[in-house]
Amino acid sequence: MSPPGGGREKVDLKAAVKPQMLTIKVVGQEKVIHHTMRMTDKLKVLMDVWYHKVPNVTYGTGVFLYDGLRVRRNMTPVGLEMEDGDMLDFFEHMDGGAGPFIVGSM
């Protein structure tokens, strides 16, 4: 005699299809934002949100790093093996500085 339902367990199809979500924290010199996104979304979405929420930073003028690795727009959280609550660092490009140091120039 077989158990009710033919011995098959019910599977929640919505749970199987729904992409996993995560919240990523982006930290800059003066601003911190949190953004929730799908694991399979391109990080371009997060970068666009950063530039929109930090108006004093010109679009494309910085670099995003995750564990020391430069993050590109076409990368995804799943590709970087990110987890909920992980953090990206944002650094603005800096121009200027001292000229080249030449040994024995004095």
NUNU-590096 format. One record per residue (C-alpha): residue number from 1; x, y, z. Coordinates in pm, 1 decimal. Layout:
<pts>
<pt><nr>NUM</nr><c1>X</c1><c2>Y</c2><c3>Z</c3></pt>
...
</pts>
This chain:
<pts>
<pt><nr>1</nr><c1>0.0</c1><c2>0.0</c2><c3>0.0</c3></pt>
<pt><nr>2</nr><c1>148.0</c1><c2>335.6</c2><c3>-101.7</c3></pt>
<pt><nr>3</nr><c1>131.9</c1><c2>645.5</c2><c3>118.0</c3></pt>
<pt><nr>4</nr><c1>-113.2</c1><c2>923.7</c2><c3>32.4</c3></pt>
<pt><nr>5</nr><c1>6.5</c1><c2>1136.3</c2><c3>-256.3</c3></pt>
<pt><nr>6</nr><c1>186.5</c1><c2>848.5</c2><c3>-423.0</c3></pt>
<pt><nr>7</nr><c1>496.9</c1><c2>885.3</c2><c3>-204.5</c3></pt>
<pt><nr>8</nr><c1>593.6</c1><c2>1212.3</c2><c3>-365.5</c3></pt>
<pt><nr>9</nr><c1>664.0</c1><c2>1521.3</c2><c3>-160.3</c3></pt>
<pt><nr>10</nr><c1>514.3</c1><c2>1849.9</c2><c3>-270.1</c3></pt>
<pt><nr>11</nr><c1>770.5</c1><c2>2088.5</c2><c3>-414.0</c3></pt>
<pt><nr>12</nr><c1>718.0</c1><c2>2463.5</c2><c3>-392.5</c3></pt>
<pt><nr>13</nr><c1>790.2</c1><c2>2566.5</c2><c3>-751.8</c3></pt>
<pt><nr>14</nr><c1>794.3</c1><c2>2937.8</c2><c3>-669.7</c3></pt>
<pt><nr>15</nr><c1>1074.0</c1><c2>2885.0</c2><c3>-417.8</c3></pt>
<pt><nr>16</nr><c1>1272.4</c1><c2>2683.4</c2><c3>-672.1</c3></pt>
<pt><nr>17</nr><c1>1236.6</c1><c2>2948.1</c2><c3>-944.7</c3></pt>
<pt><nr>18</nr><c1>1281.9</c1><c2>3260.7</c2><c3>-733.4</c3></pt>
<pt><nr>19</nr><c1>1641.2</c1><c2>3392.4</c2><c3>-759.5</c3></pt>
<pt><nr>20</nr><c1>1827.5</c1><c2>3435.8</c2><c3>-435.3</c3></pt>
<pt><nr>21</nr><c1>1851.0</c1><c2>3796.5</c2><c3>-315.8</c3></pt>
<pt><nr>22</nr><c1>2131.5</c1><c2>3961.2</c2><c3>-125.3</c3></pt>
<pt><nr>23</nr><c1>2206.6</c1><c2>4302.4</c2><c3>21.6</c3></pt>
<pt><nr>24</nr><c1>2542.6</c1><c2>4455.2</c2><c3>-62.2</c3></pt>
<pt><nr>25</nr><c1>2697.4</c1><c2>4745.8</c2><c3>126.2</c3></pt>
<pt><nr>26</nr><c1>2901.5</c1><c2>5000.9</c2><c3>-71.1</c3></pt>
<pt><nr>27</nr><c1>3140.2</c1><c2>5213.9</c2><c3>132.7</c3></pt>
<pt><nr>28</nr><c1>3299.4</c1><c2>5530.6</c2><c3>1.1</c3></pt>
<pt><nr>29</nr><c1>3498.7</c1><c2>5801.3</c2><c3>169.8</c3></pt>
<pt><nr>30</nr><c1>3192.1</c1><c2>6000.6</c2><c3>275.7</c3></pt>
<pt><nr>31</nr><c1>2891.1</c1><c2>5779.6</c2><c3>202.2</c3></pt>
<pt><nr>32</nr><c1>2758.8</c1><c2>5429.1</c2><c3>273.0</c3></pt>
<pt><nr>33</nr><c1>2468.0</c1><c2>5273.3</c2><c3>85.7</c3></pt>
<pt><nr>34</nr><c1>2293.8</c1><c2>4935.9</c2><c3>104.9</c3></pt>
<pt><nr>35</nr><c1>2134.1</c1><c2>4783.2</c2><c3>-203.6</c3></pt>
<pt><nr>36</nr><c1>1934.4</c1><c2>4461.8</c2><c3>-236.7</c3></pt>
<pt><nr>37</nr><c1>1962.9</c1><c2>4278.2</c2><c3>-566.1</c3></pt>
<pt><nr>38</nr><c1>1944.1</c1><c2>3932.7</c2><c3>-725.6</c3></pt>
<pt><nr>39</nr><c1>2251.9</c1><c2>3712.2</c2><c3>-718.8</c3></pt>
<pt><nr>40</nr><c1>2242.3</c1><c2>3698.0</c2><c3>-1099.1</c3></pt>
<pt><nr>41</nr><c1>2206.8</c1><c2>4073.9</c2><c3>-1165.4</c3></pt>
<pt><nr>42</nr><c1>2506.9</c1><c2>4248.1</c2><c3>-1313.7</c3></pt>
<pt><nr>43</nr><c1>2690.3</c1><c2>4474.5</c2><c3>-1068.9</c3></pt>
<pt><nr>44</nr><c1>2633.6</c1><c2>4759.1</c2><c3>-1317.0</c3></pt>
<pt><nr>45</nr><c1>2298.1</c1><c2>4803.0</c2><c3>-1139.3</c3></pt>
<pt><nr>46</nr><c1>2469.5</c1><c2>4857.5</c2><c3>-804.0</c3></pt>
<pt><nr>47</nr><c1>2722.4</c1><c2>5097.4</c2><c3>-956.5</c3></pt>
<pt><nr>48</nr><c1>2444.4</c1><c2>5300.1</c2><c3>-1118.8</c3></pt>
<pt><nr>49</nr><c1>2265.3</c1><c2>5322.2</c2><c3>-782.3</c3></pt>
<pt><nr>50</nr><c1>2588.1</c1><c2>5443.8</c2><c3>-617.3</c3></pt>
<pt><nr>51</nr><c1>2641.8</c1><c2>5724.0</c2><c3>-867.9</c3></pt>
<pt><nr>52</nr><c1>2273.9</c1><c2>5823.0</c2><c3>-843.5</c3></pt>
<pt><nr>53</nr><c1>2273.9</c1><c2>5838.0</c2><c3>-461.7</c3></pt>
<pt><nr>54</nr><c1>2612.0</c1><c2>6015.4</c2><c3>-436.1</c3></pt>
<pt><nr>55</nr><c1>2560.0</c1><c2>6320.9</c2><c3>-658.5</c3></pt>
<pt><nr>56</nr><c1>2894.7</c1><c2>6485.7</c2><c3>-579.2</c3></pt>
<pt><nr>57</nr><c1>3076.7</c1><c2>6195.1</c2><c3>-751.2</c3></pt>
<pt><nr>58</nr><c1>3084.4</c1><c2>6213.2</c2><c3>-1130.5</c3></pt>
<pt><nr>59</nr><c1>2967.8</c1><c2>5897.2</c2><c3>-1307.3</c3></pt>
<pt><nr>60</nr><c1>3255.7</c1><c2>5667.0</c2><c3>-1394.7</c3></pt>
<pt><nr>61</nr><c1>3518.9</c1><c2>5851.8</c2><c3>-1191.4</c3></pt>
<pt><nr>62</nr><c1>3596.8</c1><c2>5577.4</c2><c3>-945.1</c3></pt>
<pt><nr>63</nr><c1>3676.6</c1><c2>5214.7</c2><c3>-890.4</c3></pt>
<pt><nr>64</nr><c1>3482.8</c1><c2>4949.7</c2><c3>-696.6</c3></pt>
<pt><nr>65</nr><c1>3677.6</c1><c2>4678.3</c2><c3>-513.7</c3></pt>
<pt><nr>66</nr><c1>3563.4</c1><c2>4349.7</c2><c3>-359.2</c3></pt>
<pt><nr>67</nr><c1>3825.1</c1><c2>4174.2</c2><c3>-145.6</c3></pt>
<pt><nr>68</nr><c1>4094.6</c1><c2>4369.8</c2><c3>-331.2</c3></pt>
<pt><nr>69</nr><c1>3961.5</c1><c2>4267.2</c2><c3>-674.3</c3></pt>
<pt><nr>70</nr><c1>3849.4</c1><c2>4541.0</c2><c3>-912.3</c3></pt>
<pt><nr>71</nr><c1>3480.1</c1><c2>4491.3</c2><c3>-987.2</c3></pt>
<pt><nr>72</nr><c1>3367.2</c1><c2>4531.0</c2><c3>-1349.1</c3></pt>
<pt><nr>73</nr><c1>3018.4</c1><c2>4627.3</c2><c3>-1462.8</c3></pt>
<pt><nr>74</nr><c1>2946.0</c1><c2>4289.4</c2><c3>-1624.0</c3></pt>
<pt><nr>75</nr><c1>3033.1</c1><c2>4083.2</c2><c3>-1312.7</c3></pt>
<pt><nr>76</nr><c1>2761.8</c1><c2>3929.3</c2><c3>-1093.3</c3></pt>
<pt><nr>77</nr><c1>2746.1</c1><c2>3854.9</c2><c3>-720.1</c3></pt>
<pt><nr>78</nr><c1>2718.1</c1><c2>3480.8</c2><c3>-794.9</c3></pt>
<pt><nr>79</nr><c1>3030.4</c1><c2>3499.2</c2><c3>-1013.3</c3></pt>
<pt><nr>80</nr><c1>3222.0</c1><c2>3663.1</c2><c3>-727.8</c3></pt>
<pt><nr>81</nr><c1>3072.8</c1><c2>3417.2</c2><c3>-475.8</c3></pt>
<pt><nr>82</nr><c1>2931.5</c1><c2>3706.9</c2><c3>-274.1</c3></pt>
<pt><nr>83</nr><c1>2708.3</c1><c2>3652.4</c2><c3>26.5</c3></pt>
<pt><nr>84</nr><c1>2437.6</c1><c2>3861.3</c2><c3>187.5</c3></pt>
<pt><nr>85</nr><c1>2593.7</c1><c2>4154.9</c2><c3>373.5</c3></pt>
<pt><nr>86</nr><c1>2920.5</c1><c2>4160.8</c2><c3>177.7</c3></pt>
<pt><nr>87</nr><c1>3084.9</c1><c2>4497.1</c2><c3>116.4</c3></pt>
<pt><nr>88</nr><c1>3229.5</c1><c2>4677.5</c2><c3>-184.6</c3></pt>
<pt><nr>89</nr><c1>3474.1</c1><c2>4964.5</c2><c3>-141.0</c3></pt>
<pt><nr>90</nr><c1>3454.3</c1><c2>5269.6</c2><c3>-367.2</c3></pt>
<pt><nr>91</nr><c1>3758.3</c1><c2>5484.4</c2><c3>-438.4</c3></pt>
<pt><nr>92</nr><c1>3757.8</c1><c2>5796.9</c2><c3>-652.8</c3></pt>
<pt><nr>93</nr><c1>4033.9</c1><c2>5832.4</c2><c3>-907.1</c3></pt>
<pt><nr>94</nr><c1>4282.9</c1><c2>6093.2</c2><c3>-798.0</c3></pt>
<pt><nr>95</nr><c1>4475.8</c1><c2>6316.8</c2><c3>-1032.8</c3></pt>
<pt><nr>96</nr><c1>4795.4</c1><c2>6500.3</c2><c3>-957.2</c3></pt>
<pt><nr>97</nr><c1>5056.8</c1><c2>6426.5</c2><c3>-698.4</c3></pt>
<pt><nr>98</nr><c1>5431.1</c1><c2>6465.1</c2><c3>-704.1</c3></pt>
<pt><nr>99</nr><c1>5635.7</c1><c2>6431.1</c2><c3>-1018.2</c3></pt>
<pt><nr>100</nr><c1>5859.2</c1><c2>6132.9</c2><c3>-1080.5</c3></pt>
<pt><nr>101</nr><c1>6133.0</c1><c2>6074.5</c2><c3>-828.5</c3></pt>
<pt><nr>102</nr><c1>6471.3</c1><c2>6043.8</c2><c3>-994.7</c3></pt>
<pt><nr>103</nr><c1>6750.6</c1><c2>5885.4</c2><c3>-793.6</c3></pt>
<pt><nr>104</nr><c1>7064.8</c1><c2>6098.1</c2><c3>-780.8</c3></pt>
<pt><nr>105</nr><c1>6896.6</c1><c2>6414.2</c2><c3>-909.9</c3></pt>
<pt><nr>106</nr><c1>7027.6</c1><c2>6623.5</c2><c3>-622.5</c3></pt>
</pts>
